[in-house]
Amino acid sequence: MQLTGQTRVHLVRHGEVDNPGKVIYERLPGFPLTPSGHRMAEAAAAALDGIDVAHLAASPLERTMQTAAPISATLRVPVTPDERLVEARHRLAGRRVDMSLRALANPAHWLALHNPFRPSWGEPYTEVRTRMLAAIDDARTVAAGRDAVLVSHQLPIWILRRHWQGGRLWHDPRRRQCALASITTLHFTGDELTDLTYRET
């Protein structure tokens, strides 16, 4: 279906996660927001207050659902869990790994870290892009002419941004512009992306 009018899709990254062991928590259970993370979620909700929201969805993981809760309360719209917004799979989930060249000093990590372009340590960037684009398309259809809010994770949001801005999907994770509780907004006129804006809350 060809869309008309102005539609905005706001991509919200979750707040700070309680991870005292500094492990790669990926999709593992038991990683809720910290008290600071809850305040970040409230700040994101305040930043979105007043938009004409027609659709709110979130990754079903605990940290994203907790981030979506104050947004739901502020905008008075229910949260729809959407598996397509989930964090990327990671082969080293549950381990404490410094994702840098120093990690290559451990032979146990070699199989996971040998190809940063795919990447070899988890879900291919192209698969992340495909599922996120599908979630965006559905959100735009539901919210045509209005606003949609999708609560997700840093990597999936950054892959979408790389896609829309024409960059390579492989990248240096240290250079991602996607802070905790930040909002990346896609501005559509009909089916065309006309602008991409970013703000930190």
Buried (B, 14 or more C-beta within 10 A) or exposed (E): EEBEEBBBBBBBBBBBBBBEEEBBBBBBEEBBBBEEBBBBBBBBBEBBEEBEBBBBBBBBBBBBBBBBBBBBEBBEBEBBBBEBBBBBBBBBBEBEBEBEEEBEEEEEBEEBBEEEEBBBBBBBBEBBBEBBBEBBBBBBEBBBBBBBBBBBBBBBBBBBBBBBEEEEBEBEEEEBEBBBBBBBBBBBEEEEBEEBEBEBB
